[in-house]
Amino acid sequence: MTMKRIVIDGREFLPGKRTGIGRFLEGLIDALADSTLDIEIVLACFYRDSVPLRLKSRGKIKVKEIPREFLYSEKALSDLSRQEVSLFISPYPKLPLFGLHCPAVHTVHDVLDLRYPAYRRRIKIFFDIFRLKKALKRADLTWYVSSWSRKETIKLVGFAGKNPRVRFSGIDECFTPAKRMNENNVAKKYQLEPRYILVIGNGLAHKNLGVLLKASDRIPRNLVFVGVSQENQNYWKRSYPQAKATWIRHVDDEDLPSVIRGAFCLAQPSTIEGYGFPPVEAMACGVPAVVSNIPVLVETTGGNALKANSEDSCEWVKAFEALEDTDIYKDQIEKGLKWIQSLLGRRGWQKHISDIEEVLRG
């Protein structure tokens, strides 16, 4: 196979912001740059300095800054696809608005903002559904991060694309049971006492924090919420003024594994998700996870997390109590570590790389 040029939409890399899609993108590009494929990667982004450090130094990767205005950036991506490009990769359900001139792969993480009642009021929703349909018809391959996101897409638009593949996202190898030298300093930095119940997420409605907050007086361990914006914190505090909890708006990326390792367990009470990184990252750190018994979280944890009804606070309390049993606790750690092995590091992206090679070969 002769040298192939791959253009990747890297607009998700923004200063001071690291999203689930950004983590997906970073892991995928790192594995692709490390592969044996004879390729040049053109990473199109708004800010060169926001590209993760481990990607900047890779010889196969060329960073290309594009305009930050919406229409101009869409036009720039379309234009790049004309320049002897073998493949365009989008981490989004959408493809460039002004068309593509090469094969394409795109990614559907979830369609909750298009299907979930709390978010369906946006005027932009009709435009987003149009772009999703257009991308599904145009793309040579569609990645879904879970079977659930694929099913939800079919419910929404009636089809899943001409070549759909379910591919779990790889997990960064920084998520490990091995503690760092400065672990205690991280705890002090965020004023955390070890063995708390950790919840990670933006605190939007579907994160369903209320099911835990209403039971905080029955939970013997401290609840710690990480990543909830001030606006969302205010909403939950107004809704549950008597709840006992610690709120940390932001944890630095390099500190997150330590914060997870300091937890007794991780809880994810969401009513809907597309994938759910925190439970599998906790498993990789040797920390048990308790998740809502919704299909997608059961799927992405391989059924190896304890489950609780997303609407029943009593079930969550019972799950936390069950983990107080030493034998159950150890068993959950072992099951989690076993499940996560195939998803860790670059090997967690091998199916994605094989898919890319298949498309490149035509």
C-alpha positions as CSV (number, residue, x, y, z in Angstrom):
1,M,0.0,0.0,0.0
2,T,1.5,3.3,-1.0
3,M,1.5,6.4,1.2
4,K,-2.0,7.5,2.1
5,R,-3.1,10.9,3.4
6,I,-5.8,10.9,6.1
7,V,-7.6,14.1,7.1
8,I,-9.1,14.0,10.6
9,D,-11.6,16.6,12.0
10,G,-9.8,17.7,15.2
11,R,-12.1,20.6,16.1
12,E,-12.9,18.9,19.4
13,F,-9.5,19.9,20.7
14,L,-10.1,23.2,22.5
15,P,-8.1,25.1,25.1
16,G,-8.9,24.0,28.6
17,K,-11.6,21.6,27.5
18,R,-11.4,17.8,27.3
19,T,-14.5,16.0,26.3
20,G,-15.4,12.4,25.8
21,I,-15.2,12.9,22.1
22,G,-11.8,14.5,22.6
23,R,-10.5,11.5,24.5
24,F,-11.9,9.2,21.8
25,L,-10.1,11.3,19.2
26,E,-6.8,11.4,21.1
27,G,-6.7,7.6,21.6
28,L,-7.7,6.8,18.0
29,I,-5.1,9.2,16.5
30,D,-2.3,7.9,18.8
31,A,-3.0,4.3,17.8
32,L,-3.3,5.2,14.2
33,A,0.1,7.1,14.2
34,D,1.6,4.1,15.9
35,S,0.2,1.6,13.4
36,T,2.2,0.0,10.5
37,L,0.0,1.8,7.9
38,D,2.0,4.0,5.5
39,I,0.1,7.2,6.1
40,E,0.3,10.9,6.7
41,I,-2.3,12.3,9.1
42,V,-3.5,15.8,8.6
43,L,-5.2,16.9,11.8
44,A,-7.5,19.9,11.1
45,C,-8.1,21.9,14.3
46,F,-8.9,25.5,15.5
47,Y,-5.9,25.8,17.8
48,R,-2.5,24.2,17.3
49,D,-1.6,24.6,20.9
50,S,-4.7,22.7,22.1
51,V,-3.6,19.5,20.3
52,P,-2.5,16.9,23.0
53,L,1.3,16.9,23.5
54,R,1.7,13.2,22.7
55,L,0.2,13.8,19.3
56,K,2.2,16.9,18.4
57,S,5.6,15.1,18.3
58,R,4.4,12.2,16.1
59,G,6.2,12.1,12.8
60,K,3.1,10.9,10.9
61,I,0.9,13.8,12.1
62,K,0.7,17.3,10.5
63,V,-1.4,19.9,12.3
64,K,-3.4,22.2,10.1
65,E,-5.1,25.2,11.6
66,I,-8.5,26.0,10.1
67,P,-10.8,29.1,10.6
68,R,-12.8,29.1,13.8
69,E,-16.0,30.5,12.3
70,F,-18.6,27.7,11.7
71,L,-19.1,28.0,7.9
72,Y,-15.5,28.8,7.1
73,S,-14.3,25.7,9.1
74,E,-16.8,23.5,7.3
75,K,-15.6,24.9,3.9
76,A,-12.0,24.4,4.9
77,L,-12.6,20.7,5.7
78,S,-14.3,20.2,2.4
79,D,-11.4,21.8,0.6
80,L,-8.9,19.7,2.4
81,S,-10.6,16.5,1.2
82,R,-9.8,17.6,-2.4
83,Q,-6.0,17.5,-1.8
84,E,-5.2,13.9,-2.8
85,V,-6.8,12.6,0.4
86,S,-7.5,8.8,0.8
87,L,-9.8,9.1,3.8
88,F,-11.6,11.6,6.0
89,I,-12.3,10.7,9.6
90,S,-15.0,12.5,11.6
91,P,-15.4,12.0,15.4
92,Y,-18.9,13.3,15.0
93,P,-22.1,12.0,13.4
94,K,-21.8,14.7,10.8
95,L,-19.5,15.2,7.8
96,P,-18.4,18.6,6.3
97,L,-21.4,20.7,5.3
98,F,-20.0,21.6,1.9
99,G,-19.3,18.0,0.7
100,L,-16.5,15.5,0.6
101,H,-14.2,14.4,-2.2
102,C,-12.8,11.2,-0.7
103,P,-14.0,8.1,1.3
104,A,-15.2,8.9,4.8
105,V,-15.6,7.3,8.2
106,H,-17.7,9.0,10.9
107,T,-18.7,8.3,14.5
108,V,-22.0,8.2,16.4
109,H,-21.4,8.4,20.1
110,D,-25.0,9.0,21.0
111,V,-28.1,10.7,19.7
112,L,-29.4,11.7,23.2
113,D,-29.5,15.4,22.3
114,L,-31.8,14.5,19.4
115,R,-34.0,12.0,21.2
116,Y,-33.9,12.8,24.9
117,P,-37.0,15.0,25.9
118,A,-35.0,17.5,27.9
119,Y,-32.9,18.5,24.8
120,R,-35.4,18.2,22.0
121,R,-36.6,21.8,22.2
122,R,-33.6,23.2,20.4
123,I,-34.3,24.8,17.0
124,K,-31.0,23.4,15.7
125,I,-32.3,19.8,16.2
126,F,-33.8,19.6,12.7
127,F,-30.5,20.7,11.1
128,D,-28.6,18.2,13.2
129,I,-30.9,15.3,12.2
130,F,-30.5,16.4,8.5
131,R,-26.7,16.3,8.8
132,L,-26.9,12.9,10.6
133,K,-29.0,11.4,7.8
134,K,-26.8,12.9,5.1
135,A,-23.6,11.5,6.8
136,L,-25.1,8.0,7.2
137,K,-25.9,7.9,3.5
138,R,-22.5,9.3,2.4
139,A,-20.0,7.7,4.8
140,D,-18.2,4.5,3.7
141,L,-18.3,3.3,7.3
142,T,-20.1,4.4,10.5
143,W,-18.6,3.7,13.9
144,Y,-21.0,3.3,16.8
145,V,-19.5,3.3,20.3
146,S,-22.2,0.9,21.5
147,S,-25.0,-1.3,20.2
148,W,-27.3,1.0,22.1
149,S,-26.3,4.1,20.2
150,R,-26.8,2.1,17.0
151,K,-30.3,1.1,18.0
152,E,-31.2,4.6,19.1
153,T,-30.0,6.0,15.7
154,I,-32.2,3.5,13.9
155,K,-35.2,4.6,16.1
156,L,-34.5,8.2,15.2
157,V,-33.8,8.1,11.5
158,G,-34.8,4.6,10.4
159,F,-31.3,3.2,9.3
160,A,-27.8,2.9,10.6
161,G,-25.7,3.7,7.6
162,K,-24.5,1.4,4.7
163,N,-21.6,-0.1,6.7
164,P,-22.2,0.2,10.5
165,R,-19.7,-1.2,13.0
166,V,-20.0,-1.2,16.8
167,R,-16.6,-0.4,18.3
168,F,-16.0,0.2,22.0
169,S,-13.6,3.1,22.6
170,G,-10.1,2.4,23.9
171,I,-9.2,3.4,27.5
172,D,-6.0,5.4,28.2
173,E,-3.3,3.3,30.0
174,C,-3.0,6.1,32.6
175,F,-6.0,4.4,34.2
176,T,-4.3,1.7,36.2
177,P,-4.4,0.3,39.7
178,A,-0.8,1.4,40.2
179,K,-0.6,4.5,42.4
180,R,1.6,7.5,41.5
181,M,4.2,9.0,43.8
182,N,2.2,12.1,44.4
183,E,-1.1,10.4,45.1
184,N,-1.5,12.0,48.5
185,N,-0.7,15.4,47.1
186,V,-3.6,15.1,44.6
187,A,-6.0,14.3,47.4
188,K,-4.8,17.3,49.3
189,K,-5.1,19.5,46.2
190,Y,-8.8,18.7,46.0
191,Q,-9.4,18.4,49.7
192,L,-10.5,14.8,49.5
193,E,-10.6,12.2,52.2
194,P,-10.1,8.7,50.7
195,R,-12.8,6.1,50.1
196,Y,-15.6,8.4,48.8
197,I,-18.3,7.5,46.3
198,L,-17.3,9.3,43.1
199,V,-19.6,10.5,40.4
200,I,-18.0,12.0,37.2
201,G,-20.0,14.0,34.6
202,N,-21.4,17.3,33.6
203,G,-24.5,17.1,35.8
204,L,-27.0,17.6,33.0
205,A,-30.5,16.2,33.5
206,H,-29.8,12.7,32.1
207,K,-26.9,12.3,34.6
208,N,-29.7,11.8,37.2
209,L,-27.8,13.0,40.2
210,G,-31.0,13.3,42.2
211,V,-31.3,9.6,42.8
212,L,-28.1,9.8,44.9
213,L,-28.6,13.2,46.4
214,K,-32.0,12.2,47.9
215,A,-30.3,9.3,49.6
216,S,-27.2,11.0,50.9
217,D,-28.3,10.8,54.5
218,R,-28.5,7.0,54.1
219,I,-25.1,6.6,52.4
220,P,-22.4,6.2,55.0
221,R,-19.7,7.5,52.7
222,N,-19.2,11.0,51.2
223,L,-20.6,11.7,47.8
224,V,-18.1,13.5,45.5
225,F,-19.3,15.0,42.2
226,V,-16.6,15.9,39.7
227,G,-17.1,17.9,36.5
228,V,-20.4,19.5,37.2
229,S,-20.6,23.1,36.0
230,Q,-21.5,25.8,38.5
231,E,-24.9,26.3,36.8
232,N,-25.7,22.6,37.1
233,Q,-24.4,22.5,40.7
234,N,-26.8,25.3,41.6
235,Y,-29.7,23.4,40.1
236,W,-29.0,20.2,42.1
237,K,-28.3,22.1,45.3
238,R,-31.6,24.0,45.0
239,S,-33.5,20.7,44.3
240,Y,-31.9,18.9,47.2
241,P,-30.9,21.5,49.8
242,Q,-30.4,19.0,52.6
243,A,-28.1,16.7,50.6
244,K,-24.6,16.1,51.8
245,A,-22.0,16.2,49.0
246,T,-18.7,17.5,47.9
247,W,-18.6,19.3,44.5
248,I,-15.5,19.7,42.4
249,R,-16.1,21.6,39.2
250,H,-12.8,20.6,37.5
251,V,-10.1,18.0,37.9
252,D,-6.9,18.3,35.8
253,D,-6.5,15.5,33.3
254,E,-3.3,14.2,34.9
255,D,-5.0,14.1,38.3
256,L,-8.1,12.2,37.3
257,P,-6.7,8.6,37.6
258,S,-5.5,9.5,41.2
259,V,-8.9,10.9,42.1
260,I,-10.6,7.7,40.8
261,R,-8.1,5.5,42.7
262,G,-8.9,7.4,45.9
263,A,-12.6,6.4,45.6
264,F,-14.3,3.5,47.4
265,C,-16.4,3.1,44.2
266,L,-17.6,5.0,41.2
267,A,-21.3,5.6,40.6
268,Q,-23.0,6.4,37.3
269,P,-26.8,6.8,37.8
270,S,-27.5,8.1,34.3
271,T,-30.9,7.5,32.7
272,I,-29.3,7.5,29.2
273,E,-25.8,7.4,27.7
274,G,-24.0,6.7,24.5
275,Y,-21.0,4.9,26.0
276,G,-20.0,6.0,29.5
277,F,-16.3,6.4,30.1
278,P,-16.1,6.8,33.9
279,P,-17.2,3.2,34.8
280,V,-14.7,1.5,32.6
281,E,-12.0,4.0,33.6
282,A,-12.8,3.1,37.2
283,M,-12.6,-0.6,36.5
284,A,-9.2,0.0,34.9
285,C,-8.0,1.7,38.1
286,G,-9.2,-1.3,40.2
287,V,-12.2,0.6,41.6
288,P,-15.6,-1.1,41.5
289,A,-18.4,0.6,39.5
290,V,-22.1,0.9,40.3
291,V,-24.2,1.8,37.2
292,S,-27.8,2.3,36.3
293,N,-29.3,-0.8,34.9
294,I,-29.8,0.8,31.5
295,P,-28.7,-1.3,28.4
296,V,-25.8,0.8,27.3
297,L,-24.0,0.8,30.7
298,V,-24.6,-2.9,31.1
299,E,-23.2,-3.4,27.6
300,T,-20.1,-1.2,27.9
301,T,-19.1,-2.6,31.3
302,G,-19.7,-6.1,30.1
303,G,-22.2,-6.8,32.9
304,N,-19.3,-6.6,35.3
305,A,-20.5,-3.6,37.3
306,L,-23.1,-3.7,40.1
307,K,-26.4,-2.4,38.8
308,A,-29.2,-0.3,40.4
309,N,-32.5,1.1,39.1
310,S,-32.0,4.6,38.0
311,E,-35.3,5.7,39.7
312,D,-34.8,3.8,43.0
313,S,-32.6,5.4,45.6
314,C,-32.9,2.4,47.8
315,E,-31.3,0.1,45.2
316,W,-28.3,2.4,45.1
317,V,-27.9,2.4,48.9
318,K,-28.1,-1.4,48.8
319,A,-25.5,-1.6,46.1
320,F,-23.1,0.5,48.1
321,E,-23.8,-1.5,51.2
322,A,-23.0,-4.7,49.3
323,L,-19.6,-3.4,48.4
324,E,-18.8,-3.1,52.1
325,D,-18.5,-6.9,52.1
326,T,-14.8,-7.5,51.5
327,D,-15.3,-10.6,49.3
328,I,-17.9,-8.9,47.1
329,Y,-15.6,-5.9,46.8
330,K,-12.6,-7.9,45.7
331,D,-14.7,-9.9,43.3
332,Q,-15.9,-6.7,41.6
333,I,-12.4,-5.4,41.3
334,E,-11.2,-8.7,39.6
335,K,-14.1,-8.8,37.2
336,G,-13.6,-5.2,36.2
337,L,-9.9,-5.6,35.6
338,K,-10.4,-8.7,33.5
339,W,-13.1,-7.0,31.4
340,I,-11.0,-3.9,30.7
341,Q,-7.8,-5.7,29.4
342,S,-8.9,-5.8,25.8
343,L,-9.8,-2.1,25.8
344,L,-6.6,-0.7,27.4
345,G,-4.1,1.5,25.4
346,R,-3.5,1.1,21.7
347,R,-4.7,-2.5,21.6
348,G,-8.2,-1.1,22.5
349,W,-8.2,0.6,19.1
350,Q,-7.0,-2.3,16.9
351,K,-10.5,-2.9,15.4
352,H,-10.7,0.8,14.5
353,I,-7.3,0.5,12.8
354,S,-8.4,-2.6,10.9
355,D,-11.5,-0.8,9.7
356,I,-9.4,2.1,8.5
357,E,-7.1,-0.2,6.6
358,E,-10.1,-1.9,5.0
359,V,-11.5,1.4,3.8
360,L,-8.1,2.5,2.5
361,R,-7.9,-0.7,0.4
362,G,-11.3,0.1,-1.1
